[in-house]
């Protein structure tokens, strides 16, 4: 069978790579073509376009780059028709992928969606669009089954692929020495993987570092962004170190973390590292989002727990002063740390067991084999 995958960001590339390997277990002759990144390519996909060319965040950023997005979409549609796969597999990245789902459906290509768009967060009636254009939806959050049932749409809940990635993670015993990290306790700074996230959020995180002289701060950087971007922001903070593409190892040796809202908040919770969630975007994007968002939290940790487990500092609340206060509350010796770790245990219990990629891959192959028989 031939499969075509589309992921628009770093986490989607990771999950797409694991899904490719899982599909191979059940379809040894499978061939893959993808819009994604290095990890999907390493797993065996022919990489058509890298996700870094598509990673626009926020309403204003998307609006400013509509011409680029439309051009990429036209190219993707043409490539999809040129290769006509047995299935198009969409991974999160709702704005782009929901349009690709509609296009593929129109042209008779079977559509699988792995990691549902967060339609439960805002514009919930987009669930009807998914129902109309997606043949099989594979969800990764426990509350999504009930949400889609409200629209008479049966989904396949396969568990969360982060559990797969974490199950495979083997901490590097030489991580501290290799990266010249001393014995002082570490606070990780994870500012995200998009250019706009780094420029909006990392400066606030860095200002906090001067309030904790007994800790060393380490920024988790990503290789898909220019090194100069980080260097310019860190120029005034010579004591702050950085490690590239090693978030799990960094968290493993950390006492606490400041984390930009996104997949990394859940990864941090699953690794049992107390955190403060940070988020800031343009004023226009925030104003629009505030009017549309239909859920009480932005972090996956709190959404899964259905209560506040981690403190979320959003937009105007993300100040050096507030961040310092909330970080101090989760350091050793403070009660907020124990409370947060207890909340993590509840989240982990709701998440279930590893194996999401394997289950999703098996179901996809079985569906296509059933159609072919």
C-alpha positions as CSV (number, residue, x, y, z in Angstrom):
1,X,0.0,0.0,0.0
2,X,1.0,3.6,-0.6
3,X,0.6,6.2,2.2
4,X,0.8,10.0,2.1
5,X,1.4,11.8,5.4
6,X,1.1,15.5,6.2
7,X,2.4,17.0,9.5
8,X,3.0,20.7,9.9
9,X,5.1,20.9,13.0
10,X,7.8,19.2,15.0
11,X,5.6,17.0,17.2
12,X,3.7,15.8,14.2
13,X,6.9,14.7,12.6
14,X,7.8,12.6,15.7
15,X,4.4,11.0,15.8
16,X,4.4,10.5,12.0
17,X,7.7,8.7,12.2
18,X,6.4,6.3,14.9
19,X,3.3,5.7,12.9
20,X,5.3,4.9,9.7
21,X,7.2,2.2,11.7
22,X,4.0,0.8,13.1
23,X,2.4,0.6,9.6
24,X,5.5,-1.2,8.4
25,X,5.0,-3.9,11.0
26,X,1.6,-4.8,9.4
27,X,2.3,-3.9,5.8
28,X,5.9,-4.8,5.0
29,X,5.7,-3.5,1.4
30,X,4.3,-0.1,2.5
31,X,5.7,3.0,0.8
32,X,5.4,6.5,2.2
33,X,5.5,10.1,0.9
34,X,5.3,13.0,3.3
35,X,5.2,16.6,4.2
36,X,7.0,16.5,7.5
37,X,10.6,16.5,8.8
38,X,13.8,14.6,9.5
39,X,12.2,12.0,11.7
40,X,9.6,10.9,9.1
41,X,12.3,10.8,6.5
42,X,14.5,8.7,8.7
43,X,11.6,6.3,9.3
44,X,11.4,5.7,5.5
45,X,9.3,8.4,4.0
46,X,10.1,10.4,0.8
47,X,10.2,13.9,2.2
48,X,8.4,16.3,-0.2
49,X,8.5,19.5,1.9
50,X,9.8,20.3,5.4
51,X,7.3,21.4,8.0
52,X,9.5,24.5,8.9
53,X,8.2,26.1,5.7
54,X,4.6,25.7,7.0
55,X,4.9,26.4,10.8
56,X,2.9,29.7,11.1
57,X,1.4,30.3,14.6
58,X,-1.6,32.6,15.5
59,X,-4.3,34.3,13.4
60,X,-2.2,37.3,12.4
61,X,0.8,35.2,11.4
62,X,-1.4,32.9,9.3
63,X,-3.1,35.9,7.7
64,X,0.2,37.5,6.8
65,X,1.4,34.3,5.1
66,X,-1.8,33.3,3.4
67,X,-0.2,33.5,-0.1
68,X,2.6,31.1,0.9
69,X,0.2,28.7,2.6
70,X,-2.1,28.7,-0.5
71,X,0.9,28.1,-2.8
72,X,2.1,25.2,-0.6
73,X,-1.4,23.7,-0.5
74,X,-1.8,23.8,-4.3
75,X,1.6,22.1,-4.6
76,X,0.5,19.5,-2.1
77,X,-2.8,18.8,-3.8
78,X,-1.0,18.4,-7.2
79,X,1.5,16.0,-5.7
80,X,-1.2,14.0,-3.9
81,X,-3.1,13.5,-7.2
82,X,0.1,12.7,-9.1
83,X,0.8,9.8,-6.7
84,X,-2.8,8.9,-5.7
85,X,-2.0,7.0,-2.4
86,X,-4.2,4.3,-1.0
87,X,-4.6,6.6,2.0
88,X,-3.9,10.1,3.0
89,X,-2.9,10.3,6.7
90,X,-3.3,13.7,8.3
91,X,-1.5,14.5,11.6
92,X,-3.0,17.4,13.6
93,X,-2.3,20.8,11.9
94,X,-6.0,21.6,11.5
95,X,-6.0,24.7,9.3
96,X,-4.1,23.0,6.5
97,X,-5.1,19.4,6.9
98,X,-8.9,19.9,7.1
99,X,-8.7,21.5,3.7
100,X,-6.6,18.6,2.4
101,X,-9.1,16.2,3.8
102,X,-11.9,17.9,1.8
103,X,-9.8,17.8,-1.3
104,X,-8.8,14.2,-0.9
105,X,-12.4,13.1,-0.2
106,X,-13.5,15.0,-3.4
107,X,-11.0,13.0,-5.4
108,X,-11.8,9.6,-4.0
109,X,-8.7,9.2,-1.8
110,X,-9.3,7.5,1.6
111,X,-8.6,9.9,4.5
112,X,-7.3,8.9,7.9
113,X,-6.8,11.6,10.6
114,X,-4.3,10.7,13.3
115,X,-4.3,13.1,16.3
116,X,-7.6,15.0,15.9
117,X,-7.7,18.8,15.3
118,X,-8.6,20.5,18.6
119,X,-12.1,21.3,17.5
120,X,-13.3,20.8,21.0
121,X,-11.3,23.9,22.0
122,X,-12.9,26.4,19.6
123,X,-15.4,26.3,16.7
124,X,-16.7,23.0,17.9
125,X,-19.1,22.5,14.9
126,X,-16.0,21.8,12.8
127,X,-16.5,18.3,14.1
128,X,-19.2,18.0,11.4
129,X,-16.6,18.9,8.8
130,X,-14.4,16.2,10.1
131,X,-17.3,13.7,10.0
132,X,-18.1,14.6,6.4
133,X,-14.5,14.4,5.0
134,X,-12.5,12.0,7.2
135,X,-13.1,8.3,6.8
136,X,-11.4,7.2,10.0
137,X,-10.4,9.5,12.9
138,X,-7.8,8.2,15.4
139,X,-7.9,10.2,18.6
140,X,-5.3,10.4,21.4
141,X,-7.0,12.2,24.3
142,X,-9.5,10.3,26.5
143,X,-12.2,13.0,26.4
144,X,-12.4,13.2,22.6
145,X,-14.5,10.0,22.3
146,X,-17.4,11.5,24.2
147,X,-17.0,14.9,22.4
148,X,-17.3,13.4,18.9
149,X,-20.2,11.1,20.1
150,X,-22.2,14.3,20.5
151,X,-22.0,14.6,16.7
152,X,-22.9,11.0,16.1
153,X,-19.3,10.3,15.0
154,X,-17.6,7.1,16.1
155,X,-13.8,7.5,16.5
156,X,-11.0,5.1,17.3
157,X,-9.3,6.1,20.6
158,X,-5.8,4.7,20.4
159,X,-4.1,6.3,23.4
160,X,-1.4,8.9,23.3
161,X,1.7,8.6,21.1
162,X,3.7,10.6,23.6
163,X,3.6,7.5,25.8
164,X,5.3,5.6,23.0
165,X,8.1,8.2,22.6
166,X,8.7,8.3,26.4
167,X,8.7,4.5,26.6
168,X,11.5,4.4,24.1
169,X,13.4,7.2,25.8
170,X,16.8,6.1,27.3
171,X,18.3,8.9,29.4
172,X,21.9,9.7,28.4
173,X,24.0,9.1,31.6
174,X,26.7,11.5,30.3
175,X,24.2,14.3,29.4
176,X,25.5,16.7,32.1
177,X,29.2,16.2,31.3
178,X,28.7,16.2,27.5
179,X,26.9,19.5,27.7
180,X,29.2,21.1,30.3
181,X,26.4,21.2,32.9
182,X,27.7,21.3,36.5
183,X,26.2,19.8,39.6
184,X,23.9,22.7,40.4
185,X,20.2,22.0,40.1
186,X,18.8,22.8,36.7
187,X,15.7,24.6,35.6
188,X,14.7,23.9,32.0
189,X,13.5,26.6,29.6
190,X,11.4,25.1,26.8
191,X,10.3,28.1,24.7
192,X,8.7,26.1,21.8
193,X,9.7,25.2,18.3
194,X,8.3,28.1,16.2
195,X,10.2,31.4,15.5
196,X,7.3,33.5,16.9
197,X,7.2,31.5,20.1
198,X,10.9,32.0,20.8
199,X,10.8,35.8,20.2
200,X,7.6,36.3,22.3
201,X,8.2,34.0,25.2
202,X,11.9,33.2,25.7
203,X,12.7,36.9,26.7
204,X,10.4,36.6,29.6
205,X,11.8,33.3,30.7
206,X,15.3,34.7,30.5
207,X,14.5,37.6,32.7
208,X,13.4,35.2,35.4
209,X,16.8,33.5,35.5
210,X,18.4,36.4,37.5
211,X,16.1,35.7,40.4
212,X,17.4,32.2,41.1
213,X,21.2,32.3,41.7
214,X,21.3,28.8,43.2
215,X,20.0,27.3,39.9
216,X,21.5,26.9,36.5
217,X,19.1,27.6,33.6
218,X,19.3,25.6,30.3
219,X,17.4,26.4,27.1
220,X,16.1,23.5,25.1
221,X,16.7,24.6,21.5
222,X,15.6,23.0,18.2
223,X,17.7,22.5,15.1
224,X,15.0,23.6,12.7
225,X,15.4,27.2,13.9
226,X,18.5,29.4,13.2
227,X,21.2,29.3,16.0
228,X,21.5,33.0,15.6
229,X,17.9,33.5,16.8
230,X,18.9,32.0,20.2
231,X,22.3,33.6,20.3
232,X,20.9,37.1,19.9
233,X,18.4,36.6,22.7
234,X,20.9,34.9,25.0
235,X,23.6,37.5,24.5
236,X,22.8,39.3,27.7
237,X,22.6,36.0,29.7
238,X,26.1,34.4,29.6
239,X,25.3,32.0,32.4
240,X,22.3,30.5,30.6
241,X,23.3,27.4,28.6
242,X,21.5,25.6,25.8
243,X,21.2,22.1,24.4
244,X,19.8,21.2,21.0
245,X,17.1,18.6,20.2
246,X,17.4,17.0,23.7
247,X,14.3,18.1,25.5
248,X,13.8,14.7,27.2
249,X,17.3,14.5,28.4
250,X,17.2,18.0,29.7
251,X,13.9,17.5,31.5
252,X,15.2,14.2,33.0
253,X,18.0,16.1,34.8
254,X,15.9,19.2,35.7
255,X,14.2,20.2,39.0
256,X,11.5,22.3,37.3
257,X,10.7,23.9,34.0
258,X,9.2,26.9,32.2
259,X,7.3,25.5,29.2
260,X,5.6,27.1,26.3
261,X,2.0,25.8,25.9
262,X,1.8,22.8,23.5
263,X,2.8,19.2,23.4
264,X,5.8,19.9,25.7
265,X,3.6,20.6,28.7
266,X,2.2,17.1,28.6
267,X,5.7,15.6,28.0
268,X,7.0,17.5,31.0
269,X,4.1,16.2,33.1
270,X,4.7,12.6,32.0
271,X,8.3,13.0,33.0
272,X,7.2,14.2,36.4
273,X,8.9,17.6,36.2
274,X,7.0,20.4,37.9
275,X,6.3,23.3,35.5
276,X,4.9,26.7,34.8
277,X,3.1,26.9,31.4
278,X,3.8,30.1,29.4
279,X,2.0,31.5,26.4
280,X,2.1,34.8,24.5
281,X,1.1,35.8,21.0
282,X,0.3,39.0,19.2
283,X,-2.5,41.2,20.6
284,X,-4.7,40.6,17.6
285,X,-4.3,36.8,17.7
286,X,-5.0,36.7,21.4
287,X,-8.1,38.9,21.1
288,X,-9.5,36.6,18.4
289,X,-8.6,33.4,20.3
290,X,-10.1,34.7,23.5
291,X,-13.5,35.2,21.8
292,X,-13.4,31.7,20.2
293,X,-11.9,29.3,22.7
294,X,-14.5,27.1,24.3
295,X,-12.4,25.4,27.0
296,X,-11.3,26.6,30.4
297,X,-7.6,25.8,29.9
298,X,-4.9,25.9,27.2
299,X,-2.5,23.2,28.5
300,X,-3.1,19.6,27.7
301,X,-2.2,18.7,31.3
302,X,-5.1,20.7,32.7
303,X,-7.5,19.7,29.9
304,X,-6.9,16.0,30.6
305,X,-7.2,16.5,34.4
306,X,-10.3,18.7,33.9
307,X,-8.9,21.0,36.6
308,X,-5.9,23.2,37.2
309,X,-2.8,21.1,37.8
310,X,-0.2,23.4,36.3
311,X,-0.3,27.2,36.5
312,X,-1.0,28.8,33.1
313,X,0.5,32.3,32.5
314,X,-1.2,33.6,29.4
315,X,-0.5,36.9,27.5
316,X,-0.5,39.8,30.0
317,X,-0.1,37.4,32.9
318,X,3.2,36.3,31.5
319,X,5.5,38.8,33.2
320,X,8.8,38.2,34.8
321,X,7.3,38.9,38.2
322,X,4.4,36.4,37.9
323,X,6.6,33.8,36.4
324,X,9.1,34.1,39.2
325,X,6.4,33.7,41.8
326,X,4.9,30.7,40.2
327,X,8.3,29.0,39.6
328,X,9.3,29.5,43.2
329,X,6.1,27.8,44.3
330,X,7.0,24.5,42.6
331,X,10.7,24.3,43.7
332,X,11.7,21.8,46.4
333,X,10.5,22.7,49.8
334,X,7.3,24.4,48.6
335,X,3.9,22.8,48.9
336,X,3.0,23.7,45.3
337,X,5.5,21.1,44.1
338,X,3.8,18.2,45.9
339,X,0.3,19.3,44.8
340,X,1.4,19.5,41.2
341,X,3.1,16.1,41.3
342,X,-0.1,14.5,42.8
343,X,-2.0,16.1,39.9
344,X,0.4,14.5,37.4
345,X,-0.4,11.1,38.8
346,X,-4.1,11.6,38.0
347,X,-3.2,12.7,34.4
348,X,-0.9,9.7,33.9
349,X,-3.7,7.4,35.1
350,X,-6.1,8.8,32.6
351,X,-3.6,8.6,29.8
352,X,-3.4,4.8,29.9
353,X,-0.7,2.6,28.4
354,X,1.8,3.0,25.5
355,X,1.1,1.6,22.1
356,X,-0.9,4.3,20.4
357,X,1.2,4.3,17.2
358,X,1.1,0.5,17.0
359,X,-2.7,0.4,17.5
360,X,-3.3,3.2,14.9
361,X,-1.0,1.6,12.4
362,X,-2.7,-1.8,12.7
363,X,-6.2,-0.3,12.4
364,X,-5.2,1.7,9.3
365,X,-3.7,-1.3,7.5
366,X,-6.7,-3.5,8.5
367,X,-9.1,-0.9,7.1
368,X,-7.3,-0.7,3.7
369,X,-6.9,-4.5,3.5
370,X,-10.6,-4.9,4.2
371,X,-11.4,-2.5,1.4
372,X,-9.1,-4.3,-1.0
373,X,-10.5,-7.7,-0.3
